[in-house]
Every structure is written in C-alpha cells, then in structure tokens.
Amino acid sequence: MKLGIHLPHIGRKAGPDSIRRTAVQAEDLGFDDVWVSEHIIVPKDAAYPPSANFWDPVLTLTWAAAATKRVRLGTSVLVLPLRHPLPLAKELATLQNLSGGRLILGAGVGWLEAEFDALGVPFKERGRRMDEGIAMMRSVWTQDPVTFASKWIPARIDNMQALPQPVVPIPVWIGGSSDAAIARALRLDGWHGSRVNADQAAAVVKRLRTGRPDEDFTISIRVTCNANTVAAMRDALGAYSDAGIQHVMAAPEDRDIETYLATAEAFYRAGEGL
C-alpha cells in the first residue's frame, strides 16, 4: 500500500519553511506523495473549513516540487468547476513538466455554495462543468492544434494551440462518494475518497472494482490523524490494505509544525511495510 501526507499549507502553520520541511521529510522517510487541498474564498466565521488561510494548491506543489526529486504531487482535491479549464490546464501541464511528471490531479465538484456565488459560477451546474472541464483539459493536453466545442464553460476553441503539453499524462482521481462521483471516477484513472472507515472499505472497493477491475485504476482514501490518534493507525491501515485500498493519504490536524512533522513520521511508521 502506498502512503501520502498532506502539506501544511492551511491555517497558522502554513508557510514556505513548513511546506518545504514537510515535503523534504516525506521524501526522506519514503512517503510516495505529498498533497494539498483547495478553498479560494470562504464565508467569515464559517464552521468549516476551520481556517480561511489556504495557500494556493498549485503554487504550493510547485514549491514542494522544487525541494524534492522523487515524491509525487497530488491535489486533494481541486474544485474544478470554480476554475476555467484553459489556464488551469496550462498551470498543471507546466507543473507536470517542471516536476518531471510527478503530478496527480485529484478533482471534485465542490460543496460550498457561497464560494461558487463569490466566483460567479452556477452551483447547480457544477457537475456538468466538471465533466466538460476535464474533457477540455484533456483535449488541450493531447491535441495540437485543438478544437473543442463547449456547452457549459464559456470558451471558443477552434484550431488553436495551448503548449506545453504534459511530458507524461496527468492521472485524474475523482473525490466524492455520490453515485455521480463514483461514475465519474470509473471513467477516469482513480478514486480519492474520504470519510471511509476501515469497516466500510471493503464495500467501497467492491463497488469500484465491479466497474474497474484493472489494477491501474487506483483506489485511494484520505484520513485525518493527530498526535493523540496516530499511534492507533497501524491496525486501521492494515484493514484498509486487506480490503484492497491501494493508497492512503493522511492529513494531520496538529496546529504547530513540530507536532505536525512528528505526526507525519508516526503515520509513516504505522504504515511501513504494509
């Protein structure tokens, strides 16, 4: 089973040094990948997310990529309907090439309606915009010149060029547990879920493997932990592995960077050898 760790780019612990230290530690320990999340703008005093201080995910991964050589770089997740696919495709292709092909695009439709309102994106269209956005990005990543007829996203792309293209394809993992999210994931390269405990994992894996039995389709989950809970993770990670989960990413909840780094190392030790 492969293991990933979330970078500290959210809240008071976020900063260039803490992000770099976590990425370097992850590579030195043997983690397979490092991850980021996304919110662009959130209501003041919202119960969740607990902090509005979200450093940009693509730039954070670029910073981490410059400090490392091996670990892959993942998004957990980018809210694709909030972004126009063309500049995002350019950013992601550039990061893929700068990092030597280490990017994993975890993508989701989003849930915070106020965030969509602030950015002028129709909340009820987010699923359709998500599907069209992925198709548009994959078109510019693989076709030169490219023509793409869009319905939901404002764009006129007729015999145009958008270079550079990625040096290797960017895998797309879909987050979310709805029927639409599962169906979307099965059409792409992987599923990156959350809020799935060890007892639920086997049923989730069975559902996904019914549609995609090939091992190239990655089944990944995101878990949370902190200094007080990470010691109990080995049994859970073993159960996830036995159920067929191929990849687990931990997002430490610790607020200061030294404790965060200690939790990250303890999580790696808990899963080492599984």
C-alpha positions in Angstrom: 0.0 0.0 0.0 1.2 3.5 -0.9 1.3 6.3 1.6 0.9 10.1 1.2 1.0 13.1 3.6 -0.8 16.4 3.4 1.4 19.5 3.3 0.9 22.2 5.9 -0.4 25.0 3.6 -3.6 25.7 5.6 -4.0 27.7 8.8 -1.4 29.3 11.1 1.2 26.6 10.4 1.2 27.4 6.7 4.4 29.0 5.3 7.3 28.4 2.9 9.6 26.8 5.5 6.9 24.4 7.0 5.8 23.3 3.5 9.4 22.7 2.4 10.3 20.8 5.6 7.3 18.6 5.3 8.0 17.8 1.7 11.7 17.0 2.3 10.8 14.9 5.4 8.3 13.0 3.3 10.8 12.2 0.6 13.5 11.2 3.2 11.1 8.9 5.1 9.9 7.2 2.0 6.4 8.6 1.5 5.1 8.1 -2.0 3.5 11.5 -2.4 2.6 14.9 -0.8 -0.8 16.5 -1.1 -2.7 19.8 -1.0 -6.3 21.0 -0.7 -8.3 23.9 -2.0 -10.6 26.7 -1.0 -10.3 30.0 -2.8 -12.7 32.2 -0.7 -14.9 31.2 2.3 -17.5 32.9 4.5 -16.1 34.7 7.5 -16.7 32.7 10.8 -17.8 29.6 8.9 -17.8 26.5 11.0 -15.9 24.7 8.2 -13.3 24.9 6.9 -11.6 25.9 10.2 -9.3 28.4 8.6 -9.6 30.7 5.6 -5.8 30.7 5.2 -5.5 28.3 2.2 -2.3 28.9 0.3 -2.8 28.2 -3.4 -2.5 24.5 -4.1 -0.8 24.6 -7.5 1.9 27.1 -6.3 2.3 25.1 -3.1 3.0 21.9 -5.0 5.4 23.8 -7.3 7.3 24.9 -4.2 7.4 21.4 -2.9 8.5 20.0 -6.2 11.5 22.3 -6.2 12.6 21.0 -2.9 12.2 17.3 -3.8 13.1 14.9 -6.6 11.0 11.7 -6.1 7.7 12.2 -4.3 4.6 12.6 -6.4 2.5 15.7 -6.0 -1.3 15.4 -5.5 -4.4 17.6 -5.1 -7.0 16.5 -2.6 -8.9 18.0 -4.3 -9.0 20.8 -6.8 -12.6 22.2 -7.1 -12.6 22.1 -10.9 -15.9 23.9 -11.6 -14.5 27.0 -9.8 -11.7 27.4 -12.4 -11.7 28.0 -16.1 -10.1 24.8 -17.6 -7.7 26.6 -20.0 -5.5 28.5 -17.6 -5.7 25.6 -15.2 -4.6 23.1 -17.9 -1.7 25.4 -18.6 -0.7 25.6 -14.9 -1.0 21.8 -14.4 0.9 21.0 -17.6 3.7 23.3 -16.5 3.9 21.8 -13.1 3.9 18.3 -14.6 6.9 19.3 -16.7 8.8 21.2 -14.1 8.5 18.2 -11.7 9.4 15.6 -14.2 5.9 14.0 -14.4 5.0 13.7 -10.7 1.5 15.2 -10.7 -1.7 13.5 -9.7 -4.8 15.6 -10.2 -7.4 14.8 -7.5 -10.6 16.6 -8.5 -14.0 17.3 -7.1 -17.2 19.2 -7.8 -17.1 21.2 -4.5 -19.8 21.7 -1.9 -19.6 25.3 -0.6 -22.3 27.2 -2.4 -21.1 30.6 -1.1 -17.7 30.1 -2.7 -19.4 29.4 -6.1 -21.5 32.6 -5.7 -18.4 34.7 -4.9 -16.7 33.5 -8.1 -19.8 33.8 -10.3 -20.1 30.1 -11.0 -23.6 28.5 -11.1 -23.6 26.0 -8.2 -26.2 23.8 -9.8 -24.1 23.4 -12.9 -21.0 22.2 -11.1 -21.2 18.5 -12.2 -21.7 19.3 -15.8 -18.9 21.9 -15.7 -16.7 19.4 -14.0 -17.1 16.8 -16.8 -16.7 19.4 -19.5 -13.7 20.9 -17.8 -11.9 17.6 -17.6 -12.7 16.9 -21.2 -11.4 20.3 -22.2 -8.2 20.0 -20.3 -7.5 16.5 -21.7 -8.1 17.8 -25.2 -5.5 20.6 -24.9 -3.1 18.2 -23.2 -3.2 15.8 -26.1 -4.2 17.6 -29.3 -2.1 20.2 -31.2 -3.9 22.0 -32.7 -7.1 21.6 -30.6 -10.7 22.1 -31.4 -13.3 21.7 -28.6 -17.0 22.5 -28.6 -18.1 23.6 -25.1 -21.6 24.0 -23.8 -21.3 24.9 -20.1 -18.0 26.7 -19.9 -17.5 30.0 -21.8 -14.9 29.1 -24.5 -14.4 29.2 -28.2 -11.6 26.7 -29.2 -11.2 26.2 -32.9 -7.9 25.1 -34.4 -5.8 26.6 -31.6 -2.7 25.7 -29.6 -2.1 25.5 -25.9 1.5 24.5 -25.2 3.4 23.0 -23.4 1.6 19.7 -23.2 2.4 17.4 -20.3 5.6 15.3 -20.7 3.6 12.3 -19.5 -0.2 12.0 -19.0 -1.6 13.5 -15.8 -3.8 10.9 -13.9 -7.1 12.2 -12.7 -8.6 10.8 -9.5 -12.1 11.8 -8.5 -13.2 12.6 -5.0 -16.7 12.2 -3.6 -19.0 9.3 -2.7 -22.1 10.2 -4.6 -23.3 8.0 -7.4 -22.3 10.7 -9.9 -18.8 10.9 -8.4 -18.3 7.2 -8.4 -19.5 7.0 -12.1 -17.2 9.9 -13.0 -14.2 8.2 -11.3 -14.8 4.9 -13.1 -14.4 6.8 -16.4 -11.1 8.2 -15.4 -7.9 7.0 -13.6 -8.8 6.6 -9.9 -11.0 7.4 -6.9 -9.8 9.5 -4.0 -12.4 9.3 -1.2 -12.7 10.5 2.4 -14.7 9.7 5.5 -14.4 5.9 4.7 -13.5 3.9 7.8 -11.9 0.5 7.8 -15.2 -1.3 8.3 -16.6 0.4 5.2 -13.6 0.0 2.9 -14.4 -3.5 1.6 -17.8 -2.5 0.3 -16.4 0.6 -1.4 -13.6 -1.4 -3.0 -16.1 -4.0 -4.3 -18.3 -1.3 -5.8 -15.3 0.3 -7.6 -13.7 -3.0 -8.7 -17.0 -4.1 -10.2 -16.7 -1.3 -12.7 -12.9 -1.1 -12.9 -11.2 -4.4 -12.1 -7.9 -3.3 -13.6 -5.2 -2.5 -11.1 -4.2 0.6 -13.0 -7.4 2.2 -11.6 -6.2 3.5 -8.2 -8.4 3.3 -5.1 -7.2 5.9 -2.6 -8.6 7.4 0.6 -7.9 10.4 2.7 -7.8 10.1 6.5 -7.1 12.5 9.4 -4.9 12.0 12.4 -3.1 13.9 15.1 -0.5 13.4 17.8 -3.1 11.7 20.0 -4.6 9.3 17.5 -1.7 8.4 15.1 -0.4 5.6 17.3 -3.6 3.6 16.7 -3.4 3.9 12.9 -1.5 0.6 12.1 -4.5 -1.6 12.7 -6.7 0.6 10.5 -4.1 0.8 7.8 -3.8 -3.0 7.8 -7.5 -3.3 7.5 -7.5 -0.8 4.6 -4.8 -2.8 2.8 -6.7 -6.1 3.4 -9.8 -4.5 1.9 -8.0 -3.6 -1.3 -7.3 0.1 -0.7 -4.1 0.9 -2.6 -3.2 4.3 -1.3 -3.9 6.2 1.9 -3.1 9.9 2.4 -3.1 11.4 5.9 -3.9 15.0 6.7 -2.5 15.8 10.2 -4.7 18.1 12.3 -1.9 19.4 14.5 -1.6 23.1 14.6 2.1 23.7 15.2 4.6 22.5 12.7 6.9 20.5 15.0 3.9 18.3 16.2 2.7 18.1 12.6 6.1 16.7 11.5 6.1 14.2 14.3 2.6 13.0 13.5 3.6 12.7 9.8 6.6 10.5 10.8 4.5 8.4 13.1 1.9 7.8 10.4 4.6 6.6 8.0 6.0 4.3 10.6 2.5 2.9 11.3 2.0 2.0 7.6 5.6 1.0 6.9 5.8 -2.5 5.4 2.1 -2.9 4.7 
